[in-house]
Amino acid sequence: MIPNKFLTIGLFQGKIQPGNVDANLEKIIEQLNIAEARGIDILCMPTVKSKL
């Protein structure tokens, strides 16, 4: 977080692939890198129901 600035929150609403952990993890890492480059403090991602 940058001093004297507001907390920045990013939201990713892209598609996920149910049951494809590797593809979803890759997308999460990609979005985390984008958020970090943009100075975003919190990144919200969609949740996936597990069949476990």
mmCIF file as Biopython writes it, N, C-alpha, C and O atoms, coordinates in Angstrom:
data_model
#
loop_
_atom_site.group_PDB
_atom_site.id
_atom_site.type_symbol
_atom_site.label_atom_id
_atom_site.label_alt_id
_atom_site.label_comp_id
_atom_site.label_asym_id
_atom_site.label_entity_id
_atom_site.label_seq_id
_atom_site.pdbx_PDB_ins_code
_atom_site.Cartn_x
_atom_site.Cartn_y
_atom_site.Cartn_z
_atom_site.occupancy
_atom_site.B_iso_or_equiv
_atom_site.auth_seq_id
_atom_site.auth_asym_id
_atom_site.pdbx_PDB_model_num
ATOM 1   N N  . MET A ? 1  ? 0.834   -1.177  0.000   1.0 0.0 1  A 1 
ATOM 2   C CA . MET A ? 1  ? 0.000   0.000   0.000   1.0 0.0 1  A 1 
ATOM 3   C C  . MET A ? 1  ? 0.878   1.239   0.000   1.0 0.0 1  A 1 
ATOM 4   O O  . MET A ? 1  ? 1.881   1.292   0.711   1.0 0.0 1  A 1 
ATOM 5   N N  . ILE A ? 2  ? 0.512   2.222   -0.782  1.0 0.0 2  A 1 
ATOM 6   C CA . ILE A ? 2  ? 1.250   3.477   -0.877  1.0 0.0 2  A 1 
ATOM 7   C C  . ILE A ? 2  ? 0.807   4.384   0.272   1.0 0.0 2  A 1 
ATOM 8   O O  . ILE A ? 2  ? -0.393  4.570   0.477   1.0 0.0 2  A 1 
ATOM 9   N N  . PRO A ? 3  ? 1.770   4.960   1.035   1.0 0.0 3  A 1 
ATOM 10  C CA . PRO A ? 3  ? 1.401   5.854   2.140   1.0 0.0 3  A 1 
ATOM 11  C C  . PRO A ? 3  ? 0.505   6.997   1.663   1.0 0.0 3  A 1 
ATOM 12  O O  . PRO A ? 3  ? 0.659   7.500   0.550   1.0 0.0 3  A 1 
ATOM 13  N N  . ASN A ? 4  ? -0.442  7.402   2.533   1.0 0.0 4  A 1 
ATOM 14  C CA . ASN A ? 4  ? -1.357  8.515   2.253   1.0 0.0 4  A 1 
ATOM 15  C C  . ASN A ? 4  ? -2.262  8.260   1.056   1.0 0.0 4  A 1 
ATOM 16  O O  . ASN A ? 4  ? -2.759  9.209   0.449   1.0 0.0 4  A 1 
ATOM 17  N N  . LYS A ? 5  ? -2.480  7.032   0.714   1.0 0.0 5  A 1 
ATOM 18  C CA . LYS A ? 5  ? -3.384  6.668   -0.380  1.0 0.0 5  A 1 
ATOM 19  C C  . LYS A ? 5  ? -4.441  5.717   0.155   1.0 0.0 5  A 1 
ATOM 20  O O  . LYS A ? 5  ? -4.303  5.159   1.243   1.0 0.0 5  A 1 
ATOM 21  N N  . PHE A ? 6  ? -5.478  5.543   -0.613  1.0 0.0 6  A 1 
ATOM 22  C CA . PHE A ? 6  ? -6.523  4.602   -0.241  1.0 0.0 6  A 1 
ATOM 23  C C  . PHE A ? 6  ? -6.072  3.168   -0.499  1.0 0.0 6  A 1 
ATOM 24  O O  . PHE A ? 6  ? -5.175  2.916   -1.303  1.0 0.0 6  A 1 
ATOM 25  N N  . LEU A ? 7  ? -6.702  2.255   0.187   1.0 0.0 7  A 1 
ATOM 26  C CA . LEU A ? 7  ? -6.505  0.833   -0.055  1.0 0.0 7  A 1 
ATOM 27  C C  . LEU A ? 7  ? -7.149  0.510   -1.398  1.0 0.0 7  A 1 
ATOM 28  O O  . LEU A ? 7  ? -8.297  0.884   -1.635  1.0 0.0 7  A 1 
ATOM 29  N N  . THR A ? 8  ? -6.433  -0.173  -2.275  1.0 0.0 8  A 1 
ATOM 30  C CA . THR A ? 8  ? -6.993  -0.495  -3.587  1.0 0.0 8  A 1 
ATOM 31  C C  . THR A ? 8  ? -7.376  -1.970  -3.648  1.0 0.0 8  A 1 
ATOM 32  O O  . THR A ? 8  ? -6.618  -2.846  -3.230  1.0 0.0 8  A 1 
ATOM 33  N N  . ILE A ? 9  ? -8.568  -2.222  -4.179  1.0 0.0 9  A 1 
ATOM 34  C CA . ILE A ? 9  ? -9.096  -3.579  -4.273  1.0 0.0 9  A 1 
ATOM 35  C C  . ILE A ? 9  ? -9.385  -3.894  -5.731  1.0 0.0 9  A 1 
ATOM 36  O O  . ILE A ? 9  ? -10.046 -3.118  -6.421  1.0 0.0 9  A 1 
ATOM 37  N N  . GLY A ? 10 ? -8.888  -5.032  -6.199  1.0 0.0 10 A 1 
ATOM 38  C CA . GLY A ? 10 ? -9.154  -5.485  -7.559  1.0 0.0 10 A 1 
ATOM 39  C C  . GLY A ? 10 ? -10.092 -6.678  -7.524  1.0 0.0 10 A 1 
ATOM 40  O O  . GLY A ? 10 ? -10.115 -7.434  -6.553  1.0 0.0 10 A 1 
ATOM 41  N N  . LEU A ? 11 ? -10.859 -6.841  -8.581  1.0 0.0 11 A 1 
ATOM 42  C CA . LEU A ? 11 ? -11.818 -7.936  -8.665  1.0 0.0 11 A 1 
ATOM 43  C C  . LEU A ? 11 ? -11.676 -8.626  -10.014 1.0 0.0 11 A 1 
ATOM 44  O O  . LEU A ? 11 ? -11.776 -7.986  -11.060 1.0 0.0 11 A 1 
ATOM 45  N N  . PHE A ? 12 ? -11.443 -9.939  -9.986  1.0 0.0 12 A 1 
ATOM 46  C CA . PHE A ? 12 ? -11.361 -10.717 -11.214 1.0 0.0 12 A 1 
ATOM 47  C C  . PHE A ? 12 ? -12.646 -11.512 -11.356 1.0 0.0 12 A 1 
ATOM 48  O O  . PHE A ? 12 ? -13.003 -12.278 -10.461 1.0 0.0 12 A 1 
ATOM 49  N N  . GLN A ? 13 ? -13.348 -11.338 -12.476 1.0 0.0 13 A 1 
ATOM 50  C CA . GLN A ? 13 ? -14.597 -12.051 -12.708 1.0 0.0 13 A 1 
ATOM 51  C C  . GLN A ? 13 ? -14.541 -12.894 -13.980 1.0 0.0 13 A 1 
ATOM 52  O O  . GLN A ? 13 ? -15.569 -13.161 -14.603 1.0 0.0 13 A 1 
ATOM 53  N N  . GLY A ? 14 ? -13.353 -13.304 -14.354 1.0 0.0 14 A 1 
ATOM 54  C CA . GLY A ? 14 ? -13.213 -14.105 -15.561 1.0 0.0 14 A 1 
ATOM 55  C C  . GLY A ? 14 ? -13.670 -15.536 -15.351 1.0 0.0 14 A 1 
ATOM 56  O O  . GLY A ? 14 ? -14.040 -15.931 -14.246 1.0 0.0 14 A 1 
ATOM 57  N N  . LYS A ? 15 ? -13.637 -16.293 -16.411 1.0 0.0 15 A 1 
ATOM 58  C CA . LYS A ? 15 ? -14.084 -17.688 -16.371 1.0 0.0 15 A 1 
ATOM 59  C C  . LYS A ? 15 ? -13.049 -18.567 -15.682 1.0 0.0 15 A 1 
ATOM 60  O O  . LYS A ? 15 ? -11.842 -18.351 -15.796 1.0 0.0 15 A 1 
ATOM 61  N N  . ILE A ? 16 ? -13.550 -19.553 -14.971 1.0 0.0 16 A 1 
ATOM 62  C CA . ILE A ? 16 ? -12.704 -20.593 -14.398 1.0 0.0 16 A 1 
ATOM 63  C C  . ILE A ? 16 ? -13.091 -21.903 -15.070 1.0 0.0 16 A 1 
ATOM 64  O O  . ILE A ? 16 ? -14.114 -21.987 -15.750 1.0 0.0 16 A 1 
ATOM 65  N N  . GLN A ? 17 ? -12.267 -22.914 -14.875 1.0 0.0 17 A 1 
ATOM 66  C CA . GLN A ? 17 ? -12.543 -24.220 -15.468 1.0 0.0 17 A 1 
ATOM 67  C C  . GLN A ? 17 ? -12.814 -25.216 -14.342 1.0 0.0 17 A 1 
ATOM 68  O O  . GLN A ? 17 ? -11.872 -25.737 -13.744 1.0 0.0 17 A 1 
ATOM 69  N N  . PRO A ? 18 ? -14.080 -25.487 -14.044 1.0 0.0 18 A 1 
ATOM 70  C CA . PRO A ? 18 ? -14.405 -26.416 -12.965 1.0 0.0 18 A 1 
ATOM 71  C C  . PRO A ? 18 ? -13.672 -27.749 -13.124 1.0 0.0 18 A 1 
ATOM 72  O O  . PRO A ? 18 ? -13.695 -28.362 -14.191 1.0 0.0 18 A 1 
ATOM 73  N N  . GLY A ? 19 ? -13.028 -28.179 -12.054 1.0 0.0 19 A 1 
ATOM 74  C CA . GLY A ? 19 ? -12.320 -29.450 -12.062 1.0 0.0 19 A 1 
ATOM 75  C C  . GLY A ? 19 ? -10.907 -29.393 -12.611 1.0 0.0 19 A 1 
ATOM 76  O O  . GLY A ? 19 ? -10.182 -30.384 -12.532 1.0 0.0 19 A 1 
ATOM 77  N N  . ASN A ? 20 ? -10.493 -28.259 -13.168 1.0 0.0 20 A 1 
ATOM 78  C CA . ASN A ? 20 ? -9.154  -28.142 -13.750 1.0 0.0 20 A 1 
ATOM 79  C C  . ASN A ? 20 ? -8.292  -27.268 -12.842 1.0 0.0 20 A 1 
ATOM 80  O O  . ASN A ? 20 ? -8.133  -26.071 -13.080 1.0 0.0 20 A 1 
ATOM 81  N N  . VAL A ? 21 ? -7.741  -27.884 -11.803 1.0 0.0 21 A 1 
ATOM 82  C CA . VAL A ? 21 ? -6.967  -27.155 -10.802 1.0 0.0 21 A 1 
ATOM 83  C C  . VAL A ? 21 ? -5.766  -26.449 -11.427 1.0 0.0 21 A 1 
ATOM 84  O O  . VAL A ? 21 ? -5.489  -25.298 -11.089 1.0 0.0 21 A 1 
ATOM 85  N N  . ASP A ? 22 ? -5.058  -27.108 -12.321 1.0 0.0 22 A 1 
ATOM 86  C CA . ASP A ? 22 ? -3.860  -26.510 -12.924 1.0 0.0 22 A 1 
ATOM 87  C C  . ASP A ? 22 ? -4.189  -25.244 -13.707 1.0 0.0 22 A 1 
ATOM 88  O O  . ASP A ? 22 ? -3.501  -24.232 -13.570 1.0 0.0 22 A 1 
ATOM 89  N N  . ALA A ? 23 ? -5.229  -25.293 -14.519 1.0 0.0 23 A 1 
ATOM 90  C CA . ALA A ? 23 ? -5.618  -24.123 -15.314 1.0 0.0 23 A 1 
ATOM 91  C C  . ALA A ? 23 ? -6.082  -22.985 -14.413 1.0 0.0 23 A 1 
ATOM 92  O O  . ALA A ? 23 ? -5.755  -21.824 -14.660 1.0 0.0 23 A 1 
ATOM 93  N N  . ASN A ? 24 ? -6.839  -23.311 -13.374 1.0 0.0 24 A 1 
ATOM 94  C CA . ASN A ? 24 ? -7.326  -22.285 -12.462 1.0 0.0 24 A 1 
ATOM 95  C C  . ASN A ? 24 ? -6.184  -21.654 -11.675 1.0 0.0 24 A 1 
ATOM 96  O O  . ASN A ? 24 ? -6.170  -20.440 -11.469 1.0 0.0 24 A 1 
ATOM 97  N N  . LEU A ? 25 ? -5.231  -22.465 -11.235 1.0 0.0 25 A 1 
ATOM 98  C CA . LEU A ? 25 ? -4.069  -21.948 -10.515 1.0 0.0 25 A 1 
ATOM 99  C C  . LEU A ? 25 ? -3.252  -21.029 -11.412 1.0 0.0 25 A 1 
ATOM 100 O O  . LEU A ? 25 ? -2.776  -19.985 -10.966 1.0 0.0 25 A 1 
ATOM 101 N N  . GLU A ? 26 ? -3.089  -21.411 -12.668 1.0 0.0 26 A 1 
ATOM 102 C CA . GLU A ? 26 ? -2.363  -20.579 -13.626 1.0 0.0 26 A 1 
ATOM 103 C C  . GLU A ? 26 ? -3.047  -19.215 -13.777 1.0 0.0 26 A 1 
ATOM 104 O O  . GLU A ? 26 ? -2.373  -18.186 -13.825 1.0 0.0 26 A 1 
ATOM 105 N N  . LYS A ? 27 ? -4.373  -19.207 -13.851 1.0 0.0 27 A 1 
ATOM 106 C CA . LYS A ? 27 ? -5.135  -17.962 -13.981 1.0 0.0 27 A 1 
ATOM 107 C C  . LYS A ? 27 ? -4.988  -17.100 -12.726 1.0 0.0 27 A 1 
ATOM 108 O O  . LYS A ? 27 ? -4.861  -15.879 -12.819 1.0 0.0 27 A 1 
ATOM 109 N N  . ILE A ? 28 ? -5.005  -17.738 -11.555 1.0 0.0 28 A 1 
ATOM 110 C CA . ILE A ? 28 ? -4.828  -17.000 -10.304 1.0 0.0 28 A 1 
ATOM 111 C C  . ILE A ? 28 ? -3.462  -16.329 -10.268 1.0 0.0 28 A 1 
ATOM 112 O O  . ILE A ? 28 ? -3.358  -15.150 -9.929  1.0 0.0 28 A 1 
ATOM 113 N N  . ILE A ? 29 ? -2.423  -17.065 -10.614 1.0 0.0 29 A 1 
ATOM 114 C CA . ILE A ? 29 ? -1.065  -16.507 -10.615 1.0 0.0 29 A 1 
ATOM 115 C C  . ILE A ? 29 ? -0.964  -15.360 -11.609 1.0 0.0 29 A 1 
ATOM 116 O O  . ILE A ? 29 ? -0.355  -14.333 -11.309 1.0 0.0 29 A 1 
ATOM 117 N N  . GLU A ? 30 ? -1.549  -15.521 -12.781 1.0 0.0 30 A 1 
ATOM 118 C CA . GLU A ? 30 ? -1.555  -14.463 -13.797 1.0 0.0 30 A 1 
ATOM 119 C C  . GLU A ? 30 ? -2.214  -13.195 -13.248 1.0 0.0 30 A 1 
ATOM 120 O O  . GLU A ? 30 ? -1.682  -12.096 -13.404 1.0 0.0 30 A 1 
ATOM 121 N N  . GLN A ? 31 ? -3.363  -13.355 -12.610 1.0 0.0 31 A 1 
ATOM 122 C CA . GLN A ? 31 ? -4.087  -12.199 -12.074 1.0 0.0 31 A 1 
ATOM 123 C C  . GLN A ? 31 ? -3.356  -11.565 -10.892 1.0 0.0 31 A 1 
ATOM 124 O O  . GLN A ? 31 ? -3.389  -10.345 -10.733 1.0 0.0 31 A 1 
ATOM 125 N N  . LEU A ? 32 ? -2.698  -12.373 -10.063 1.0 0.0 32 A 1 
ATOM 126 C CA . LEU A ? 32 ? -1.898  -11.830 -8.965  1.0 0.0 32 A 1 
ATOM 127 C C  . LEU A ? 32 ? -0.753  -10.978 -9.495  1.0 0.0 32 A 1 
ATOM 128 O O  . LEU A ? 32 ? -0.456  -9.922  -8.938  1.0 0.0 32 A 1 
ATOM 129 N N  . ASN A ? 33 ? -0.114  -11.427 -10.559 1.0 0.0 33 A 1 
ATOM 130 C CA . ASN A ? 33 ? 0.974   -10.652 -11.160 1.0 0.0 33 A 1 
ATOM 131 C C  . ASN A ? 33 ? 0.468   -9.322  -11.715 1.0 0.0 33 A 1 
ATOM 132 O O  . ASN A ? 33 ? 1.124   -8.292  -11.559 1.0 0.0 33 A 1 
ATOM 133 N N  . ILE A ? 34 ? -0.693  -9.346  -12.358 1.0 0.0 34 A 1 
ATOM 134 C CA . ILE A ? 34 ? -1.289  -8.110  -12.884 1.0 0.0 34 A 1 
ATOM 135 C C  . ILE A ? 34 ? -1.625  -7.167  -11.733 1.0 0.0 34 A 1 
ATOM 136 O O  . ILE A ? 34 ? -1.335  -5.972  -11.798 1.0 0.0 34 A 1 
ATOM 137 N N  . ALA A ? 35 ? -2.237  -7.708  -10.679 1.0 0.0 35 A 1 
ATOM 138 C CA . ALA A ? 35 ? -2.613  -6.890  -9.525  1.0 0.0 35 A 1 
ATOM 139 C C  . ALA A ? 35 ? -1.382  -6.261  -8.876  1.0 0.0 35 A 1 
ATOM 140 O O  . ALA A ? 35 ? -1.400  -5.083  -8.520  1.0 0.0 35 A 1 
ATOM 141 N N  . GLU A ? 36 ? -0.323  -7.038  -8.724  1.0 0.0 36 A 1 
ATOM 142 C CA . GLU A ? 36 ? 0.906   -6.516  -8.128  1.0 0.0 36 A 1 
ATOM 143 C C  . GLU A ? 36 ? 1.493   -5.397  -8.981  1.0 0.0 36 A 1 
ATOM 144 O O  . GLU A ? 36 ? 1.930   -4.376  -8.450  1.0 0.0 36 A 1 
ATOM 145 N N  . ALA A ? 37 ? 1.505   -5.582  -10.291 1.0 0.0 37 A 1 
ATOM 146 C CA . ALA A ? 37 ? 2.052   -4.565  -11.192 1.0 0.0 37 A 1 
ATOM 147 C C  . ALA A ? 37 ? 1.250   -3.264  -11.134 1.0 0.0 37 A 1 
ATOM 148 O O  . ALA A ? 37 ? 1.796   -2.185  -11.365 1.0 0.0 37 A 1 
ATOM 149 N N  . ARG A ? 38 ? -0.037  -3.366  -10.828 1.0 0.0 38 A 1 
ATOM 150 C CA . ARG A ? 38 ? -0.909  -2.182  -10.762 1.0 0.0 38 A 1 
ATOM 151 C C  . ARG A ? 38 ? -1.008  -1.598  -9.356  1.0 0.0 38 A 1 
ATOM 152 O O  . ARG A ? 38 ? -1.730  -0.625  -9.134  1.0 0.0 38 A 1 
ATOM 153 N N  . GLY A ? 39 ? -0.289  -2.187  -8.412  1.0 0.0 39 A 1 
ATOM 154 C CA . GLY A ? 39 ? -0.305  -1.677  -7.046  1.0 0.0 39 A 1 
ATOM 155 C C  . GLY A ? 39 ? -1.581  -1.981  -6.281  1.0 0.0 39 A 1 
ATOM 156 O O  . GLY A ? 39 ? -1.934  -1.259  -5.348  1.0 0.0 39 A 1 
ATOM 157 N N  . ILE A ? 40 ? -2.276  -3.042  -6.665  1.0 0.0 40 A 1 
ATOM 158 C CA . ILE A ? 40 ? -3.515  -3.427  -5.990  1.0 0.0 40 A 1 
ATOM 159 C C  . ILE A ? 40 ? -3.167  -4.153  -4.690  1.0 0.0 40 A 1 
ATOM 160 O O  . ILE A ? 40 ? -2.307  -5.033  -4.663  1.0 0.0 40 A 1 
ATOM 161 N N  . ASP A ? 41 ? -3.859  -3.761  -3.607  1.0 0.0 41 A 1 
ATOM 162 C CA . ASP A ? 41 ? -3.579  -4.328  -2.291  1.0 0.0 41 A 1 
ATOM 163 C C  . ASP A ? 41 ? -4.331  -5.632  -2.035  1.0 0.0 41 A 1 
ATOM 164 O O  . ASP A ? 41 ? -3.790  -6.542  -1.408  1.0 0.0 41 A 1 
ATOM 165 N N  . ILE A ? 42 ? -5.565  -5.730  -2.509  1.0 0.0 42 A 1 
ATOM 166 C CA . ILE A ? 42 ? -6.397  -6.918  -2.296  1.0 0.0 42 A 1 
ATOM 167 C C  . ILE A ? 42 ? -6.986  -7.343  -3.635  1.0 0.0 42 A 1 
ATOM 168 O O  . ILE A ? 42 ? -7.528  -6.518  -4.371  1.0 0.0 42 A 1 
ATOM 169 N N  . LEU A ? 43 ? -6.880  -8.629  -3.950  1.0 0.0 43 A 1 
ATOM 170 C CA . LEU A ? 43 ? -7.454  -9.154  -5.185  1.0 0.0 43 A 1 
ATOM 171 C C  . LEU A ? 43 ? -8.526  -10.178 -4.836  1.0 0.0 43 A 1 
ATOM 172 O O  . LEU A ? 43 ? -8.244  -11.182 -4.183  1.0 0.0 43 A 1 
ATOM 173 N N  . CYS A ? 44 ? -9.751  -9.922  -5.271  1.0 0.0 44 A 1 
ATOM 174 C CA . CYS A ? 44 ? -10.872 -10.847 -5.050  1.0 0.0 44 A 1 
ATOM 175 C C  . CYS A ? 44 ? -10.996 -11.757 -6.270  1.0 0.0 44 A 1 
ATOM 176 O O  . CYS A ? 44 ? -10.985 -11.293 -7.410  1.0 0.0 44 A 1 
ATOM 177 N N  . MET A ? 45 ? -11.113 -13.047 -6.015  1.0 0.0 45 A 1 
ATOM 178 C CA . MET A ? 45 ? -11.224 -14.040 -7.076  1.0 0.0 45 A 1 
ATOM 179 C C  . MET A ? 45 ? -12.497 -14.856 -6.864  1.0 0.0 45 A 1 
ATOM 180 O O  . MET A ? 45 ? -12.990 -14.939 -5.739  1.0 0.0 45 A 1 
ATOM 181 N N  . PRO A ? 46 ? -13.045 -15.467 -7.939  1.0 0.0 46 A 1 
ATOM 182 C CA . PRO A ? 46 ? -14.232 -16.310 -7.770  1.0 0.0 46 A 1 
ATOM 183 C C  . PRO A ? 46 ? -13.882 -17.585 -7.003  1.0 0.0 46 A 1 
ATOM 184 O O  . PRO A ? 46 ? -12.730 -18.019 -6.985  1.0 0.0 46 A 1 
ATOM 185 N N  . THR A ? 47 ? -14.877 -18.164 -6.384  1.0 0.0 47 A 1 
ATOM 186 C CA . THR A ? 47 ? -14.669 -19.429 -5.679  1.0 0.0 47 A 1 
ATOM 187 C C  . THR A ? 47 ? -15.222 -20.569 -6.524  1.0 0.0 47 A 1 
ATOM 188 O O  . THR A ? 47 ? -16.109 -20.377 -7.356  1.0 0.0 47 A 1 
ATOM 189 N N  . VAL A ? 48 ? -14.687 -21.736 -6.297  1.0 0.0 48 A 1 
ATOM 190 C CA . VAL A ? 48 ? -15.127 -22.926 -7.021  1.0 0.0 48 A 1 
ATOM 191 C C  . VAL A ? 48 ? -15.522 -23.971 -5.995  1.0 0.0 48 A 1 
ATOM 192 O O  . VAL A ? 48 ? -14.778 -24.230 -5.049  1.0 0.0 48 A 1 
ATOM 193 N N  . LYS A ? 49 ? -16.683 -24.566 -6.175  1.0 0.0 49 A 1 
ATOM 194 C CA . LYS A ? 49 ? -17.108 -25.635 -5.273  1.0 0.0 49 A 1 
ATOM 195 C C  . LYS A ? 49 ? -16.293 -26.882 -5.571  1.0 0.0 49 A 1 
ATOM 196 O O  . LYS A ? 49 ? -16.157 -27.295 -6.723  1.0 0.0 49 A 1 
ATOM 197 N N  . SER A ? 50 ? -15.761 -27.467 -4.525  1.0 0.0 50 A 1 
ATOM 198 C CA . SER A ? 50 ? -14.977 -28.686 -4.664  1.0 0.0 50 A 1 
ATOM 199 C C  . SER A ? 50 ? -15.886 -29.904 -4.574  1.0 0.0 50 A 1 
ATOM 200 O O  . SER A ? 50 ? -16.884 -29.894 -3.853  1.0 0.0 50 A 1 
ATOM 201 N N  . LYS A ? 51 ? -15.539 -30.940 -5.302  1.0 0.0 51 A 1 
ATOM 202 C CA . LYS A ? 51 ? -16.303 -32.186 -5.251  1.0 0.0 51 A 1 
ATOM 203 C C  . LYS A ? 51 ? -15.728 -33.140 -4.214  1.0 0.0 51 A 1 
ATOM 204 O O  . LYS A ? 51 ? -16.129 -34.302 -4.148  1.0 0.0 51 A 1 
ATOM 205 N N  . LEU A ? 52 ? -14.785 -32.652 -3.399  1.0 0.0 52 A 1 
ATOM 206 C CA . LEU A ? 52 ? -14.170 -33.503 -2.371  1.0 0.0 52 A 1 
ATOM 207 C C  . LEU A ? 52 ? -15.107 -33.758 -1.229  1.0 0.0 52 A 1 
ATOM 208 O O  . LEU A ? 52 ? -14.747 -34.454 -0.279  1.0 0.0 52 A 1 
#
